[in-house]
């Protein structure tokens, strides 16, 4: 028979379980919807960086500021530039080449100086590429005083209201008003290794030939190493030498152990003679 006390205990337990369930549901909803990565996250600032090569950067790649994760890549586009590096229309007579415009969204306010550095890097051999940003500083070890620069940035909410991308919004803005941020690529390590091999192909071929000649001599029994490997008498002598060395080491160890065991007796005799 269930008493009133048991009913009250069950009621309290049900309330606690309900609180835990809805609390966990609230936390999951916050981190998936309201947090920085969710659809209702606080909009950040969008900026445009220019690179000679995308080098594996794509939409969704991470952006770090001084090593701190601070945003992500929202777009990668090709743009045409003239001899001064200004973006022009693709059919402009002043065009000379194409570069890559990488649009990013930063969640944190960043102040840029003239000695800024932006680079595409590998965090590790197995991880993807990231856009690494060093905004620079107003003072350097050389005693220079880099000045703060005005860079293009626009709120994501403004872009949503205009229906433009950050790159389109930038191209419609005054070119003299902002300093275009240009980055550098770290290069593909695999491609660099392949290029190194191609440049030293003759030396590598010569090295492989030398190794092949050495192994052939060893197989024929030429030289000291070849004789040690192929001459049975030398092999037996080497084995005998190693065996004798092991015997000598064992005898030395036994002598040291005997000396250690006799040390207390010797100390006692010396003390007794000293007393008389």
C-alpha atoms as one frame of an Amber mdcrd trajectory, in Angstrom:
protein
   0.000   0.000   0.000   1.377   3.385  -1.040   1.223   6.037   1.637   0.977
   9.845   1.301   4.702  10.218   1.924   5.561   7.946  -1.010   3.222   9.910
  -3.297   4.909  13.181  -2.324   8.363  11.672  -2.930   7.343  10.454  -6.416
   5.880  13.873  -7.210   9.149  15.622  -6.235  11.197  13.178  -8.282   8.994
  13.789 -11.343   9.467  17.531 -10.977  13.256  17.173 -10.737  13.365  14.925
 -13.808  11.255  17.455 -15.707  13.551  20.324 -14.732  16.616  18.352 -15.835
  15.011  17.416 -19.155  13.878  20.924 -20.074  17.186  22.401 -18.838  19.164
  20.087 -21.109  16.788  20.888 -23.973  17.314  24.610 -23.393  21.111  24.252
 -23.421  21.060  22.241 -26.641  18.771  24.802 -28.258  20.980  27.687 -27.176
  24.211  26.222 -28.506  22.635  25.153 -31.816  20.410  28.172 -32.529  21.329
  31.208 -30.456  25.109  30.757 -30.178  27.669  32.252 -32.570  27.369  29.353
 -34.999  23.563  29.271 -35.055  21.162  30.956 -37.462  20.156  33.559 -34.858
  23.720  34.399 -33.895  24.781  37.989 -33.475  25.817  39.260 -36.948  29.470
  40.134 -37.343  31.521  42.338 -39.640  32.262  41.189 -43.170  35.555  42.063
 -44.824  37.299  41.249 -48.094  40.894  39.990 -48.346  42.757  39.647 -51.640
  45.124  36.757 -52.469  47.031  35.707 -55.566  45.814  32.140 -55.040  43.011
  30.582 -52.983  45.358  27.743 -51.928  42.615  25.450 -50.605  40.536  28.116
 -48.835  36.812  27.596 -49.291  33.537  28.720 -47.802  33.389  27.663 -44.169
  37.168  27.724 -43.596  38.183  29.145 -40.235  39.651  32.597 -39.644  42.003
  33.206 -36.733  43.237  36.533 -35.336  46.581  36.131 -33.561  45.821  32.429
 -33.305  42.360  32.918 -31.749  39.369  31.538 -33.735  37.428  34.673 -34.632
  35.318  33.981 -37.705  34.911  32.052 -40.922  35.109  32.416 -44.692  31.761
  33.224 -46.304  32.777  33.494 -49.959  35.605  32.973 -52.451  35.464  34.801
 -55.812  37.681  35.679 -58.756  38.160  39.387 -59.513  40.055  41.250 -62.228
  42.665  43.885 -61.368  44.681  46.470 -63.280  48.373  47.263 -63.066  47.931
  49.165 -59.766  46.097  46.252 -58.163  42.690  47.962 -58.226  39.653  45.811
 -58.970  38.158  46.557 -62.399  35.422  45.069 -64.542  36.329  41.805 -66.323
  35.987  43.488 -69.733  37.966  46.607 -68.766  40.858  47.458 -71.135  43.057
  48.087 -68.069  42.763  44.517 -66.763  46.014  42.545 -66.529  45.227  39.499
 -64.392  42.827  37.845 -61.982  43.200  37.404 -58.250  41.085  35.829 -55.498
  38.770  37.837 -53.259  38.040  36.035 -49.978  35.092  37.343 -47.974  35.222
  36.671 -44.240  32.985  37.371 -41.285  34.626  38.379 -38.031  32.749  38.116
 -34.744  35.214  40.382 -32.949  36.290  43.978 -33.534  39.800  44.132 -35.025
  41.939  47.254 -35.543  44.439  47.069 -38.418  47.779  48.859 -38.724  50.141
  49.361 -41.630  52.300  46.386 -40.600  49.421  43.880 -40.720  49.953  40.385
 -42.107  47.349  38.041 -43.565  48.282  34.547 -44.725  46.719  31.234 -45.686
  48.287  28.553 -43.514  48.069  24.911 -42.539  47.410  24.462 -38.822  48.809
  20.938 -39.149  49.548  18.349 -41.821  46.133  16.731 -41.411  43.952  19.792
 -40.827  42.470  22.139 -43.399  43.664  25.596 -44.362  42.889  28.662 -42.253
  43.128  32.390 -42.881  45.581  33.682 -40.290  45.296  37.390 -39.454  47.878
  39.491 -37.639  46.398  43.011 -37.447  49.769  44.591 -36.634  50.762  47.023
 -33.924  51.393  50.738 -33.487  54.950  50.111 -32.267  57.761  47.846 -33.467
  61.204  46.811 -32.268  62.812  48.870 -35.027  61.414  52.049 -33.506  58.898
  52.658 -36.291  55.372  53.828 -35.576  52.945  52.190 -38.014  49.710  54.087
 -38.416  46.226  52.706 -38.038  44.534  52.133 -41.399  40.881  52.325 -42.406
  39.708  49.028 -43.871  36.443  47.990 -45.442  33.956  46.241 -43.176  30.187
  46.067 -43.235  27.595  44.562 -40.917  26.030  41.334 -42.124  22.631  42.822
 -41.277  23.254  45.704 -43.717  24.090  43.254 -46.490  20.899  41.305 -45.765
  18.842  44.472 -46.165  20.538  45.465 -49.461  20.671  41.984 -50.948  24.322
  42.459 -51.936  27.342  40.386 -51.135  30.237  41.963 -49.249  32.326  42.003
 -52.442  29.597  43.742 -54.437  29.117  46.253 -51.624  32.864  46.906 -51.574
  33.080  47.446 -55.328  30.317  50.041 -55.181  32.097  51.946 -52.387  34.756
  54.614 -52.911  38.162  53.039 -53.595  40.022  55.926 -51.961  38.151  55.551
 -48.694  39.581  52.172 -47.677  42.873  50.306 -47.770  42.497  46.947 -49.494
  43.826  44.138 -47.320  46.128  41.807 -49.250  47.305  38.440 -48.007  49.911
  35.883 -48.936  49.743  32.158 -49.463  51.978  29.697 -47.649  51.977  27.380
 -50.656  51.129  23.717 -50.951  53.748  21.621 -49.073  53.198  18.629 -51.370
  53.617  20.766 -54.468  56.722  22.357 -52.953  58.205  18.947 -52.238  57.481
  17.832 -55.797  59.136  20.971 -57.137  62.199  20.315 -54.960  62.458  16.788
 -56.351  62.118  18.068 -59.916  64.859  20.664 -59.402  67.278  18.072 -57.966
  66.343  15.153 -60.196  69.928  14.605 -61.461  71.399  14.613 -57.941  68.734
  12.211 -56.693  69.370   9.854 -59.622  73.105   9.923 -58.890  72.442   9.201
 -55.195  70.239   6.218 -56.047  72.922   4.867 -58.392  75.564   5.204 -55.670
  73.376   3.339 -53.184  72.810   0.584 -55.765  76.576   0.267 -56.366  77.261
   0.037 -52.630  74.681  -2.706 -52.147  76.115  -4.612 -55.132  79.612  -4.477
 -53.599  78.271  -5.719 -50.285  76.519  -8.614 -52.013  79.745  -9.532 -53.854
  81.712  -9.483 -50.605  83.826  -6.431 -51.511  85.007  -4.090 -48.763  84.967
  -4.522 -45.002  81.193  -4.605 -44.621  80.831  -7.014 -47.529  83.435  -9.379
 -46.074  81.856  -9.245 -42.626  78.527 -10.185 -44.122  79.628 -12.759 -46.682
  82.888 -14.256 -45.263  81.953 -17.044 -42.858  85.365 -17.019 -41.123  85.188
 -13.298 -40.376  81.630 -13.773 -39.194  82.772 -16.529 -36.829  85.647 -14.380
 -35.544  83.283 -11.481 -34.897  80.921 -13.816 -33.052  83.804 -15.166 -30.951
  84.963 -11.643 -30.147  81.509 -10.630 -28.968  81.237 -13.797 -26.850  84.616
 -13.170 -25.191  83.674  -9.556 -24.522  80.513 -10.741 -22.768  82.597 -13.122
 -20.625  84.982 -10.293 -19.639  82.071  -8.035 -18.703  80.500 -10.788 -16.605
  83.807 -11.424 -14.772  84.249  -7.705 -14.066  80.694  -7.536 -12.695  81.322
 -10.563 -10.431  84.576  -8.988  -9.161  82.748  -5.753  -8.338  80.046  -7.669
  -6.477  82.704  -9.618  -4.466  84.433  -6.353  -3.573  81.126  -4.856  -2.432
  80.399  -7.928  -0.227  83.887  -7.848   1.362  83.750  -4.117   2.086  81.988
  -4.446   5.525  84.478  -7.134   6.666  87.426  -5.004   5.626  85.977  -1.994
   7.448  85.488  -4.044  10.638  89.084  -5.386  10.579  90.448  -1.886   9.999
  88.419  -0.503  12.904  89.552  -3.335  15.223  93.241  -2.780  14.395  92.869
   0.915  14.955  91.395   0.317  18.426  94.494  -1.662  19.486
